Each structure stands twice: as structure tokens, then as C-alpha cells.
């Protein structure tokens, strides 16, 4: 069973994503901000990370950049899941190391399809 880490400061978004992922058979853990997410990613080495952008302390772009540059987490695919819908945000996310980008509210079927494509 693949393990997915959700990094999002919204308890509601965490709940919505967790429910969809667990319903599809994934193991899920979560963190409330970028710093906690990086720490948890290093401890658990998830198969995939869903990353919000707008968070306190360290935003999702910063956390993605850090995770993609650390040898132990560099190969973990990251999908940005955010309300930021500008093309410049999508381009910047990819430059930081994100594999894909989805705008909230996410379509559950589309999210699960992207995860399946990435994890194989």
C-alpha cells in the first residue's frame, strides 16, 4: 500500500484529501505546514506528497524546493494542490521540483488518476 503525505494548513482540505485517498486504499499522513511536512517526509519517506502552496512559516514552493534538493527525498514525487491558479505559479512549482499541479477544489477522480499514473 502506497503512503501519501498531505502537507496543507487547512484541516478541511486535509480531511477531504485524506478521505479520498484512504477510500482508494492509500496510507495517509499529514502535516500542517512546510517545516513540519519536511520533517515528516524525512521520517516516513512517503511514496508521494500532496503540497499546498499558501501556508504559514514556510510556503509550499519553499518546502518543495528543499525536499527536491535533499538526497533522501529528491525522488519523492510532489503534486502541488493549491488555490493559486496562475500559469506563473504552475511554472514556478515545476521549477521548484513539483511533478504536477492541481487547483483546488480538486476533482477526486482526476487526483486519483494522476497519483496512479505517477506511482504506477
C-alpha positions as CSV (number, residue, x, y, z in Angstrom):
1,X,0.0,0.0,0.0
2,X,1.5,3.3,-1.1
3,X,1.9,6.0,1.6
4,X,0.9,9.6,0.7
5,X,1.9,12.7,2.8
6,X,-0.5,15.6,2.7
7,X,1.1,19.0,3.6
8,X,-1.7,21.6,4.0
9,X,-2.6,24.0,6.7
10,X,-6.4,23.6,6.2
11,X,-7.9,20.9,8.4
12,X,-10.9,20.8,5.9
13,X,-8.6,20.2,2.9
14,X,-6.7,17.6,4.8
15,X,-9.9,15.8,5.6
16,X,-11.2,15.9,2.0
17,X,-7.9,14.7,0.6
18,X,-7.4,12.0,3.3
19,X,-11.0,10.7,2.8
20,X,-10.4,10.4,-1.0
21,X,-7.0,8.8,-0.6
22,X,-7.9,6.3,2.1
23,X,-11.1,5.4,0.2
24,X,-8.8,4.5,-2.7
25,X,-6.6,2.3,-0.5
26,X,-3.7,4.6,0.3
27,X,-2.0,5.0,3.6
28,X,-2.1,8.7,4.6
29,X,-0.2,11.0,7.0
30,X,-0.4,14.8,7.2
31,X,1.4,17.9,8.3
32,X,0.1,21.5,8.9
33,X,3.0,23.5,7.3
34,X,6.1,23.2,5.2
35,X,8.5,22.8,8.0
36,X,6.5,20.0,9.7
37,X,6.0,18.4,6.3
38,X,9.7,18.3,5.5
39,X,10.4,16.7,8.9
40,X,7.7,14.1,8.4
41,X,8.8,13.4,4.9
42,X,12.3,12.7,6.1
43,X,11.0,10.4,8.9
44,X,8.5,8.5,6.8
45,X,9.8,8.7,3.2
46,X,6.3,8.7,1.6
47,X,5.7,7.4,-1.9
48,X,4.1,10.8,-2.9
49,X,3.4,14.2,-1.4
50,X,0.4,16.5,-1.9
51,X,1.6,20.0,-1.2
52,X,-0.4,23.2,-0.6
53,X,1.3,26.5,-1.5
54,X,-0.1,29.1,0.9
55,X,0.9,28.1,4.4
56,X,2.4,29.8,7.4
57,X,6.2,29.7,8.2
58,X,7.4,28.0,5.1
59,X,5.2,28.0,1.9
60,X,4.8,25.1,-0.4
61,X,7.2,26.4,-3.0
62,X,10.0,26.6,-0.4
63,X,9.2,23.2,1.0
64,X,9.1,21.6,-2.4
65,X,12.4,23.2,-3.3
66,X,14.0,21.9,-0.1
67,X,12.6,18.4,-0.5
68,X,13.6,18.1,-4.1
69,X,17.2,19.1,-3.3
70,X,17.8,16.7,-0.3
71,X,19.2,13.4,-1.5
72,X,16.9,11.3,0.7
73,X,13.7,13.0,-0.5
74,X,14.7,14.1,-4.0
75,X,12.9,11.2,-5.7
76,X,9.6,11.6,-3.9
77,X,7.1,13.0,-6.5
78,X,5.2,16.1,-5.3
79,X,1.9,17.3,-6.6
80,X,1.0,20.9,-5.7
81,X,-2.6,21.2,-4.7
82,X,-3.5,24.8,-4.2
83,X,-5.9,27.7,-4.9
84,X,-3.2,29.6,-6.8
85,X,-4.3,29.2,-10.5
86,X,-1.9,31.4,-12.4
87,X,0.3,29.9,-15.1
88,X,3.3,31.6,-13.4
89,X,2.5,29.7,-10.2
90,X,2.4,26.4,-12.2
91,X,5.7,27.2,-13.9
92,X,7.4,28.2,-10.6
93,X,6.1,25.0,-8.9
94,X,7.7,22.8,-11.6
95,X,11.0,24.8,-11.3
96,X,11.0,24.0,-7.6
97,X,10.7,20.3,-8.3
98,X,6.9,19.6,-8.4
99,X,5.9,16.8,-10.7
100,X,2.3,18.0,-11.2
101,X,0.0,20.9,-10.2
102,X,-3.8,20.9,-9.4
103,X,-6.0,23.8,-8.5
104,X,-8.5,23.5,-5.6
105,X,-11.1,22.3,-5.3
106,X,-9.6,19.2,-6.9
107,X,-11.6,16.7,-8.8
108,X,-11.3,13.5,-6.9
109,X,-11.2,11.2,-9.9
110,X,-8.6,13.4,-11.6
111,X,-6.4,13.5,-8.5
112,X,-6.6,9.7,-8.1
113,X,-5.8,9.2,-11.8
114,X,-2.7,11.5,-11.5
115,X,-1.5,9.6,-8.4
116,X,-2.0,6.3,-10.1
117,X,-0.1,7.5,-13.2
118,X,2.8,8.7,-11.1
119,X,3.0,5.7,-8.7
120,X,2.4,3.2,-11.5
